[in-house]
Amino acid sequence: MSERTPKDGSLHVERGEQGTRNGRLVDL
């Protein structure tokens, strides 16, 4: 699916929203 998948396995990038996962910023 998405290459920007966090270590905890949450697909927040798929939804196109930005948020912090495990202290890292996940955004498109």
C-alpha positions, 0 to 999 in steps of 0.5 A, spaced: 500 500 500 503 506 502 511 506 503 510 511 509 507 506 514 509 507 521 512 502 525 506 501 529 502 499 523 497 505 522 495 507 516 494 514 517 498 516 510 492 513 506 487 518 509 491 523 507 491 527 514 497 529 518 498 526 525 504 524 530 505 516 530 510 514 535 513 521 536 514 522 528 510 526 524 506 522 518 504 527 512 503 526 505 
